[in-house]
Amino acid sequence: MRRGVRNFVLALLSFVLLVAFTTGCSRYANEEMLTAMDETQGAAVAAEERVVELEKEKAELEAKLAEKMAELKKVQDEKSKVLAKL
């Protein structure tokens, strides 16, 4: 387990160093980089909003499920009482 974590960390570090050395350093970001950053930031905000919407929907569906399960139990209890009377 530790060996796998160690290998992952080494691979990640190697990737970061490779990216750092291949992209080079510049003092300022160019327009292309700024546009990409804005698009990425917009996508991240949209994704976070979608997560909130989906969590709300999930909570509503779980509440409906609990309600339906309670109704099912009630009907099953009623059925067993009717069958017991026969």
Backbone hydrogen bonds in HBPLUS format (Angstrom, degrees):
<---DONOR---> <-ACCEPTOR-->    atom                        ^
c    i                          cat <-CA-CA->   ^        H-A-AA   ^      H-
h    n   atom  resd res      DA  || num        DHA   H-A  angle D-A-AA Bond
n    s   type  num  typ     dist DA aas  dist angle  dist       angle   num
A0005-VAL N   A0001-MET O   3.08 MM   4  6.42 157.6  2.13 150.2 156.0     1
A0006-ARG N   A0002-ARG O   2.85 MM   4  6.02 159.2  1.90 146.6 152.8     2
A0007-ASN N   A0003-ARG O   2.89 MM   4  6.11 159.1  1.93 146.7 152.2     3
A0008-PHE N   A0004-GLY O   2.93 MM   4  6.13 155.0  1.99 145.0 152.1     4
A0009-VAL N   A0005-VAL O   2.91 MM   4  6.15 162.3  1.94 153.2 157.4     5
A0010-LEU N   A0006-ARG O   2.94 MM   4  6.16 160.9  1.98 150.6 156.0     6
A0011-ALA N   A0007-ASN O   2.88 MM   4  6.07 156.8  1.94 147.4 153.9     7
A0012-LEU N   A0008-PHE O   2.87 MM   4  6.07 159.6  1.91 150.9 156.7     8
A0013-LEU N   A0009-VAL O   2.88 MM   4  6.04 162.1  1.91 150.1 155.1     9
A0014-SER N   A0010-LEU O   2.90 MM   4  6.05 156.9  1.95 145.0 151.7    10
A0015-PHE N   A0011-ALA O   2.94 MM   4  6.15 155.4  2.00 145.9 152.5    11
A0016-VAL N   A0012-LEU O   2.96 MM   4  6.22 161.1  2.00 151.6 156.3    12
A0017-LEU N   A0013-LEU O   2.98 MM   4  6.18 165.4  2.00 152.0 155.8    13
A0018-LEU N   A0014-SER O   2.90 MM   4  6.04 155.9  1.96 146.7 153.9    14
A0019-VAL N   A0015-PHE O   2.92 MM   4  6.14 162.2  1.96 152.6 156.9    15
A0020-ALA N   A0016-VAL O   2.91 MM   4  6.07 160.2  1.95 148.6 154.7    16
A0021-PHE N   A0017-LEU O   2.96 MM   4  6.13 155.5  2.03 148.8 154.3    17
A0022-THR N   A0018-LEU O   2.95 MM   4  6.02 148.8  2.05 146.3 154.9    18
A0023-THR N   A0019-VAL O   3.03 MM   4  5.93 155.2  2.10 149.6 153.9    19
A0034-LEU N   A0030-ASN O   3.03 MM   4  6.34 158.0  2.08 152.7 159.4    20
A0035-THR N   A0031-GLU O   2.85 MM   4  6.03 160.3  1.89 153.4 158.3    21
A0036-ALA N   A0032-GLU O   2.98 MM   4  6.17 161.2  2.01 146.2 151.6    22
A0037-MET N   A0033-MET O   2.88 MM   4  6.05 153.6  1.95 145.0 152.6    23
A0038-ASP N   A0034-LEU O   2.90 MM   4  6.14 158.6  1.95 148.0 153.4    24
A0039-GLU N   A0035-THR O   2.92 MM   4  6.15 161.3  1.95 151.9 157.0    25
A0040-THR N   A0036-ALA O   2.91 MM   4  6.05 158.3  1.96 146.4 152.7    26
A0041-GLN N   A0037-MET O   2.84 MM   4  6.01 157.9  1.89 148.7 155.1    27
A0042-GLY N   A0038-ASP O   2.89 MM   4  6.08 157.4  1.94 147.0 153.2    28
A0043-ALA N   A0039-GLU O   2.91 MM   4  6.11 155.8  1.97 146.5 153.2    29
A0044-ALA N   A0040-THR O   2.90 MM   4  6.11 151.3  1.98 145.8 153.9    30
A0045-VAL N   A0041-GLN O   2.99 MM   4  6.25 158.6  2.04 149.1 154.3    31
A0046-ALA N   A0042-GLY O   2.96 MM   4  6.16 163.0  1.99 148.7 153.6    32
A0047-ALA N   A0043-ALA O   2.87 MM   4  6.02 153.2  1.94 143.9 151.6    33
A0048-GLU N   A0044-ALA O   2.92 MM   4  6.16 155.1  1.99 147.3 153.8    34
A0049-GLU N   A0045-VAL O   2.97 MM   4  6.24 156.6  2.03 149.5 155.8    35
A0050-ARG N   A0046-ALA O   2.92 MM   4  6.16 154.2  1.99 145.1 152.6    36
A0051-VAL N   A0047-ALA O   2.92 MM   4  6.17 149.4  2.01 145.4 153.6    37
A0052-VAL N   A0048-GLU O   3.08 MM   4  6.39 157.2  2.14 146.8 151.9    38
A0053-GLU N   A0049-GLU O   3.00 MM   4  6.31 160.3  2.04 150.0 155.2    39
A0054-LEU N   A0050-ARG O   2.86 MM   4  6.06 162.5  1.89 151.4 156.2    40
A0055-GLU N   A0051-VAL O   2.85 MM   4  6.04 153.9  1.92 150.2 157.4    41
A0056-LYS N   A0052-VAL O   3.01 MM   4  6.22 154.7  2.08 146.7 153.3    42
A0057-GLU N   A0053-GLU O   2.92 MM   4  6.20 160.7  1.96 149.8 155.4    43
A0058-LYS N   A0054-LEU O   2.83 MM   4  5.98 152.7  1.90 144.0 151.8    44
A0059-ALA N   A0055-GLU O   2.97 MM   4  6.19 156.8  2.03 144.5 150.0    45
A0060-GLU N   A0056-LYS O   3.01 MM   4  6.31 158.0  2.06 149.9 155.8    46
A0061-LEU N   A0057-GLU O   2.91 MM   4  6.15 159.9  1.96 150.3 155.8    47
A0062-GLU N   A0058-LYS O   2.84 MM   4  6.05 154.4  1.91 150.5 157.7    48
A0063-ALA N   A0059-ALA O   2.99 MM   4  6.20 151.4  2.08 144.5 151.9    49
A0064-LYS N   A0060-GLU O   2.95 MM   4  6.26 156.1  2.01 147.3 154.0    50
A0065-LEU N   A0061-LEU O   2.85 MM   4  6.05 155.7  1.91 145.7 152.7    51
A0066-ALA N   A0062-GLU O   2.95 MM   4  6.16 159.2  1.99 145.3 150.5    52
A0067-GLU N   A0063-ALA O   2.99 MM   4  6.22 155.4  2.06 145.6 152.5    53
A0068-LYS N   A0064-LYS O   2.86 MM   4  6.13 160.2  1.90 152.3 157.6    54
A0069-MET N   A0065-LEU O   2.81 MM   4  6.02 155.2  1.88 151.6 158.9    55
A0070-ALA N   A0066-ALA O   2.99 MM   4  6.18 153.9  2.06 144.6 151.1    56
A0071-GLU N   A0067-GLU O   2.97 MM   4  6.24 155.5  2.03 145.8 153.0    57
A0072-LEU N   A0068-LYS O   2.82 MM   4  6.04 153.5  1.89 146.2 153.7    58
A0073-LYS N   A0069-MET O   2.93 MM   4  6.17 159.7  1.97 147.2 152.1    59
A0074-LYS N   A0070-ALA O   3.00 MM   4  6.22 158.5  2.05 146.7 152.5    60
A0075-VAL N   A0071-GLU O   2.97 MM   4  6.23 159.5  2.01 149.5 154.7    61
A0076-GLN N   A0072-LEU O   2.83 MM   4  6.05 158.3  1.88 152.8 159.3    62
A0077-ASP N   A0073-LYS O   2.88 MM   4  6.08 157.1  1.93 149.7 155.7    63
A0078-GLU N   A0074-LYS O   2.96 MM   4  6.20 156.0  2.02 145.1 152.0    64
A0079-LYS N   A0075-VAL O   2.83 MM   4  6.05 152.8  1.90 146.1 154.0    65
A0080-SER N   A0076-GLN O   2.92 MM   4  6.16 159.5  1.96 148.8 153.8    66
A0081-LYS N   A0077-ASP O   3.04 MM   4  6.29 148.4  2.14 144.5 152.8    67
A0082-VAL N   A0078-GLU O   3.02 MM   4  6.30 156.5  2.08 148.0 154.0    68
A0083-LEU N   A0079-LYS O   2.88 MM   4  6.15 164.0  1.91 155.7 160.2    69
A0084-ALA N   A0080-SER O   2.97 MM   4  6.02 142.9  2.11 135.6 145.7    70
A0085-LYS N   A0081-LYS O   3.13 MM   4  6.36 140.4  2.30 139.9 149.3    71
A0085-LYS N   A0082-VAL O   3.16 MM   3  5.21 126.6  2.46  95.1 108.5    72
A0086-LEU N   A0083-LEU O   3.27 MM   3  5.22 138.4  2.45  93.9 105.0    73
